[in-house]
Amino acid sequence: MKWSRVAAVGVAAFVAIAFILTVIWTMQRRLIYFPLTDEADPGEYGAEVEAVSFSTDDGLDLAAWWFAAPAPPSAATVLVFSGNAGHRGYRVPLAEALRERGLDVLLVDYRGYGGNPGVPSERGLVADSRAARAYLARRAGVDLSRLVYFGESLGSAVAISLASEHPPATLILRSPFTSMSDIGAHHYPFLPVRLLLRDRFASIDRISQVRCPVLVIAGDRDRIVPLAYSRRLYDAAQGPKALTVIRGADHNDNELLAGGQMIEAMIEFLNRQLKTRT
């Protein structure tokens, strides 16, 4: 009887663990992506933008906002890939700061974000990035030799993936990480994250394929993407590169949204790198 009770407890524990892992497997994308699904309204953020759209290869029409430099021609065009939360409205301060410095900016939203159709996934976000670049390639006045990718957090992985296929003039990564597996294991050490994860965003495997200049910006108090992971990615980058660490900045602090130190680091790096291409 004693051993039968032990066996019964063991079976119950196994069933419970299997159930938990199944829930995590099926629900994990809700733990990665936090989109605001309402349609983004530029007026709500006091922004004067040109609303544009483009189509993905799998048939989705995605909305985006174009911020034109005040005095064309612009110094460069910045294609912004956001993090995993909110929608493009939250990145208006960044776009406005860059526009004031003479840059054109395209703020895009992924599938499932900001009123866009579809459901987010790694494959889907990469497809969205290709469609955004293809739109810029068709847009009058955009010089692809002066196209910059800016990737924030999750968007850094999207930007790196695109850069490995279609190199930009410069790649700027804010709070980048080595892989989603590494970050998941860091935050959930009690779960078999590396076994269960569907969307891995393995930037550490792709960054060596990127040959353009790379600027990494990170906060030394980042509790979501600890600085060590951004440094590891920076160390793996090839070619010209620079690292700017914002002291005292956590992941979602204003200093890492459109703070003066971050913007100045971007402009200085772009001026230096783009001059070498003229």
C-alpha positions as a Python dict, from the first residue, in 0.01 Angstrom:
ca = {
    (1, 'M'): (0, 0, 0),
    (2, 'K'): (284, 235, 86),
    (3, 'W'): (450, 193, -254),
    (4, 'S'): (118, 227, -435),
    (5, 'R'): (60, 562, -263),
    (6, 'V'): (410, 674, -360),
    (7, 'A'): (346, 568, -718),
    (8, 'A'): (13, 750, -719),
    (9, 'V'): (177, 1069, -593),
    (10, 'G'): (446, 1034, -858),
    (11, 'V'): (192, 992, -1134),
    (12, 'A'): (-8, 1291, -1009),
    (13, 'A'): (308, 1504, -998),
    (14, 'F'): (401, 1396, -1351),
    (15, 'V'): (53, 1478, -1479),
    (16, 'A'): (63, 1820, -1309),
    (17, 'I'): (405, 1902, -1454),
    (18, 'A'): (298, 1783, -1798),
    (19, 'F'): (-11, 2002, -1777),
    (20, 'I'): (192, 2308, -1674),
    (21, 'L'): (443, 2255, -1955),
    (22, 'T'): (162, 2210, -2206),
    (23, 'V'): (5, 2538, -2096),
    (24, 'I'): (339, 2713, -2127),
    (25, 'W'): (395, 2564, -2473),
    (26, 'T'): (56, 2678, -2601),
    (27, 'M'): (50, 3019, -2426),
    (28, 'Q'): (414, 3122, -2452),
    (29, 'R'): (365, 3384, -2722),
    (30, 'R'): (138, 3572, -2485),
    (31, 'L'): (436, 3589, -2250),
    (32, 'I'): (662, 3731, -2525),
    (33, 'Y'): (444, 3974, -2720),
    (34, 'F'): (242, 4250, -2551),
    (35, 'P'): (80, 4442, -2837),
    (36, 'L'): (-166, 4725, -2805),
    (37, 'T'): (-410, 4612, -3071),
    (38, 'D'): (-607, 4938, -3098),
    (39, 'E'): (-537, 5146, -3406),
    (40, 'A'): (-265, 5399, -3330),
    (41, 'D'): (-374, 5764, -3363),
    (42, 'P'): (-90, 6012, -3434),
    (43, 'G'): (-302, 6301, -3308),
    (44, 'E'): (-309, 6146, -2963),
    (45, 'Y'): (67, 6192, -2948),
    (46, 'G'): (77, 6539, -3104),
    (47, 'A'): (258, 6407, -3408),
    (48, 'E'): (231, 6532, -3765),
    (49, 'V'): (297, 6228, -3976),
    (50, 'E'): (222, 6075, -4313),
    (51, 'A'): (22, 5757, -4266),
    (52, 'V'): (152, 5489, -4501),
    (53, 'S'): (100, 5118, -4550),
    (54, 'F'): (269, 4825, -4719),
    (55, 'S'): (194, 4458, -4782),
    (56, 'T'): (381, 4153, -4659),
    (57, 'D'): (455, 3846, -4868),
    (58, 'D'): (185, 3655, -4681),
    (59, 'G'): (-82, 3909, -4768),
    (60, 'L'): (-108, 4139, -4465),
    (61, 'D'): (-147, 4515, -4504),
    (62, 'L'): (53, 4689, -4229),
    (63, 'A'): (21, 5052, -4122),
    (64, 'A'): (317, 5276, -4045),
    (65, 'W'): (402, 5645, -3993),
    (66, 'W'): (648, 5848, -4197),
    (67, 'F'): (830, 6139, -4030),
    (68, 'A'): (993, 6362, -4289),
    (69, 'A'): (1305, 6563, -4206),
    (70, 'P'): (1225, 6936, -4183),
    (71, 'A'): (1470, 7031, -4458),
    (72, 'P'): (1507, 6771, -4732),
    (73, 'P'): (1713, 6598, -4844),
    (74, 'S'): (1756, 6414, -4515),
    (75, 'A'): (2091, 6300, -4383),
    (76, 'A'): (1961, 5941, -4373),
    (77, 'T'): (1647, 5733, -4330),
    (78, 'V'): (1594, 5543, -4006),
    (79, 'L'): (1374, 5233, -4007),
    (80, 'V'): (1258, 5170, -3648),
    (81, 'F'): (1175, 4824, -3514),
    (82, 'S'): (1002, 4849, -3178),
    (83, 'G'): (1017, 4633, -2870),
    (84, 'N'): (757, 4379, -2767),
    (85, 'A'): (500, 4612, -2604),
    (86, 'G'): (265, 4891, -2705),
    (87, 'H'): (251, 5024, -3059),
    (88, 'R'): (423, 5286, -3276),
    (89, 'G'): (264, 5572, -3087),
    (90, 'Y'): (492, 5498, -2793),
    (91, 'R'): (798, 5561, -3015),
    (92, 'V'): (692, 5906, -3136),
    (93, 'P'): (942, 6083, -2902),
    (94, 'L'): (1224, 5887, -3065),
    (95, 'A'): (1102, 5967, -3417),
    (96, 'E'): (1058, 6336, -3335),
    (97, 'A'): (1405, 6360, -3182),
    (98, 'L'): (1561, 6203, -3490),
    (99, 'R'): (1356, 6416, -3728),
    (100, 'E'): (1475, 6729, -3548),
    (101, 'R'): (1830, 6615, -3624),
    (102, 'G'): (1762, 6601, -3997),
    (103, 'L'): (1665, 6236, -4040),
    (104, 'D'): (1364, 6077, -4209),
    (105, 'V'): (1202, 5811, -3989),
    (106, 'L'): (964, 5525, -4060),
    (107, 'L'): (785, 5392, -3751),
    (108, 'V'): (639, 5052, -3826),
    (109, 'D'): (409, 4826, -3630),
    (110, 'Y'): (433, 4450, -3654),
    (111, 'R'): (140, 4225, -3734),
    (112, 'G'): (-107, 4228, -3446),
    (113, 'Y'): (13, 4568, -3321),
    (114, 'G'): (-149, 4911, -3356),
    (115, 'G'): (-454, 4794, -3549),
    (116, 'N'): (-259, 4573, -3788),
    (117, 'P'): (-399, 4230, -3877),
    (118, 'G'): (-225, 3904, -3794),
    (119, 'V'): (-67, 3737, -3493),
    (120, 'P'): (294, 3805, -3384),
    (121, 'S'): (560, 3537, -3421),
    (122, 'E'): (932, 3537, -3498),
    (123, 'R'): (876, 3438, -3859),
    (124, 'G'): (598, 3695, -3892),
    (125, 'L'): (801, 3984, -3749),
    (126, 'V'): (1092, 3909, -3981),
    (127, 'A'): (850, 3902, -4277),
    (128, 'D'): (715, 4239, -4162),
    (129, 'S'): (1068, 4384, -4153),
    (130, 'R'): (1134, 4270, -4510),
    (131, 'A'): (810, 4434, -4624),
    (132, 'A'): (902, 4761, -4451),
    (133, 'R'): (1241, 4770, -4621),
    (134, 'A'): (1082, 4687, -4957),
    (135, 'Y'): (844, 4981, -4909),
    (136, 'L'): (1136, 5216, -4847),
    (137, 'A'): (1315, 5080, -5153),
    (138, 'R'): (1014, 5191, -5360),
    (139, 'R'): (965, 5526, -5191),
    (140, 'A'): (1087, 5831, -5381),
    (141, 'G'): (1368, 6018, -5211),
    (142, 'V'): (1494, 5729, -4999),
    (143, 'D'): (1862, 5652, -5055),
    (144, 'L'): (1918, 5288, -4959),
    (145, 'S'): (2290, 5355, -4927),
    (146, 'R'): (2197, 5577, -4631),
    (147, 'L'): (1936, 5351, -4473),
    (148, 'V'): (1973, 5288, -4100),
    (149, 'Y'): (1804, 5011, -3900),
    (150, 'F'): (1719, 5089, -3538),
    (151, 'G'): (1608, 4796, -3325),
    (152, 'E'): (1480, 4832, -2969),
    (153, 'S'): (1493, 4526, -2739),
    (154, 'L'): (1290, 4260, -2926),
    (155, 'G'): (1321, 4482, -3233),
    (156, 'S'): (1699, 4448, -3214),
    (157, 'A'): (1661, 4080, -3304),
    (158, 'V'): (1432, 4174, -3593),
    (159, 'A'): (1681, 4436, -3715),
    (160, 'I'): (1974, 4194, -3693),
    (161, 'S'): (1785, 3931, -3890),
    (162, 'L'): (1704, 4182, -4164),
    (163, 'A'): (2059, 4318, -4164),
    (164, 'S'): (2197, 3968, -4220),
    (165, 'E'): (1989, 3952, -4541),
    (166, 'H'): (1985, 4317, -4652),
    (167, 'P'): (2274, 4513, -4500),
    (168, 'P'): (2193, 4872, -4404),
    (169, 'A'): (2440, 5159, -4396),
    (170, 'T'): (2439, 5136, -4016),
    (171, 'L'): (2274, 4917, -3755),
    (172, 'I'): (2177, 5065, -3417),
    (173, 'L'): (2070, 4825, -3142),
    (174, 'R'): (1910, 4944, -2817),
    (175, 'S'): (1908, 4689, -2532),
    (176, 'P'): (1987, 4396, -2762),
    (177, 'F'): (2019, 4041, -2633),
    (178, 'T'): (2195, 3724, -2737),
    (179, 'S'): (1882, 3512, -2779),
    (180, 'M'): (1531, 3484, -2641),
    (181, 'S'): (1635, 3148, -2498),
    (182, 'D'): (1906, 3314, -2289),
    (183, 'I'): (1672, 3587, -2162),
    (184, 'G'): (1396, 3338, -2089),
    (185, 'A'): (1633, 3112, -1897),
    (186, 'H'): (1757, 3415, -1702),
    (187, 'H'): (1409, 3515, -1591),
    (188, 'Y'): (1262, 3164, -1554),
    (189, 'P'): (1551, 2944, -1438),
    (190, 'F'): (1308, 2686, -1299),
    (191, 'L'): (1156, 2613, -1642),
    (192, 'P'): (1306, 2423, -1939),
    (193, 'V'): (1291, 2738, -2151),
    (194, 'R'): (1547, 2625, -2407),
    (195, 'L'): (1346, 2311, -2473),
    (196, 'L'): (1004, 2475, -2494),
    (197, 'L'): (1068, 2805, -2670),
    (198, 'R'): (925, 2845, -3021),
    (199, 'D'): (1047, 3194, -3108),
    (200, 'R'): (1416, 3194, -3027),
    (201, 'F'): (1540, 3517, -3190),
    (202, 'A'): (1898, 3386, -3184),
    (203, 'S'): (2075, 3714, -3257),
    (204, 'I'): (2407, 3579, -3133),
    (205, 'D'): (2406, 3335, -3426),
    (206, 'R'): (2327, 3606, -3683),
    (207, 'I'): (2530, 3906, -3572),
    (208, 'S'): (2852, 3757, -3714),
    (209, 'Q'): (2689, 3771, -4059),
    (210, 'V'): (2635, 4148, -4028),
    (211, 'R'): (2919, 4348, -4181),
    (212, 'C'): (2791, 4703, -4149),
    (213, 'P'): (2887, 4937, -3862),
    (214, 'V'): (2702, 4854, -3540),
    (215, 'L'): (2619, 5078, -3245),
    (216, 'V'): (2495, 4910, -2927),
    (217, 'I'): (2317, 5119, -2663),
    (218, 'A'): (2229, 4967, -2325),
    (219, 'G'): (2144, 5067, -1970),
    (220, 'D'): (2354, 4940, -1682),
    (221, 'R'): (2044, 4898, -1461),
    (222, 'D'): (1840, 4706, -1717),
    (223, 'R'): (1635, 4441, -1535),
    (224, 'I'): (1475, 4295, -1849),
    (225, 'V'): (1784, 4265, -2070),
    (226, 'P'): (2080, 4278, -1831),
    (227, 'L'): (2381, 4462, -1965),
    (228, 'A'): (2588, 4141, -1979),
    (229, 'Y'): (2371, 4008, -2263),
    (230, 'S'): (2407, 4328, -2465),
    (231, 'R'): (2784, 4318, -2412),
    (232, 'R'): (2804, 3959, -2533),
    (233, 'L'): (2620, 4051, -2850),
    (234, 'Y'): (2844, 4356, -2897),
    (235, 'D'): (3155, 4141, -2857),
    (236, 'A'): (3028, 3905, -3128),
    (237, 'A'): (2964, 4186, -3378),
    (238, 'Q'): (3207, 4215, -3669),
    (239, 'G'): (3346, 4526, -3833),
    (240, 'P'): (3324, 4884, -3701),
    (241, 'K'): (3131, 4903, -3378),
    (242, 'A'): (3074, 5112, -3068),
    (243, 'L'): (2909, 5059, -2730),
    (244, 'T'): (2730, 5329, -2532),
    (245, 'V'): (2622, 5245, -2177),
    (246, 'I'): (2362, 5474, -2021),
    (247, 'R'): (2439, 5490, -1652),
    (248, 'G'): (2149, 5431, -1415),
    (249, 'A'): (1903, 5347, -1695),
    (250, 'D'): (1652, 5063, -1669),
    (251, 'H'): (1490, 4900, -1971),
    (252, 'N'): (1185, 5126, -2001),
    (253, 'D'): (1332, 5450, -1869),
    (254, 'N'): (1299, 5765, -2078),
    (255, 'E'): (1677, 5776, -2115),
    (256, 'L'): (1648, 5468, -2336),
    (257, 'L'): (1344, 5593, -2526),
    (258, 'A'): (1464, 5929, -2653),
    (259, 'G'): (1707, 6053, -2390),
    (260, 'G'): (1965, 6312, -2483),
    (261, 'Q'): (2266, 6086, -2425),
    (262, 'M'): (2119, 5814, -2645),
    (263, 'I'): (2024, 6051, -2926),
    (264, 'E'): (2366, 6219, -2919),
    (265, 'A'): (2540, 5881, -2933),
    (266, 'M'): (2330, 5785, -3235),
    (267, 'I'): (2390, 6111, -3421),
    (268, 'E'): (2763, 6106, -3351),
    (269, 'F'): (2793, 5746, -3471),
    (270, 'L'): (2584, 5811, -3782),
    (271, 'N'): (2782, 6122, -3872),
    (272, 'R'): (3107, 5933, -3839),
    (273, 'Q'): (2997, 5626, -4031),
    (274, 'L'): (2796, 5793, -4305),
    (275, 'K'): (3077, 6034, -4381),
    (276, 'T'): (3303, 5737, -4452),
    (277, 'R'): (3050, 5622, -4716),
    (278, 'T'): (3031, 5949, -4908),
}
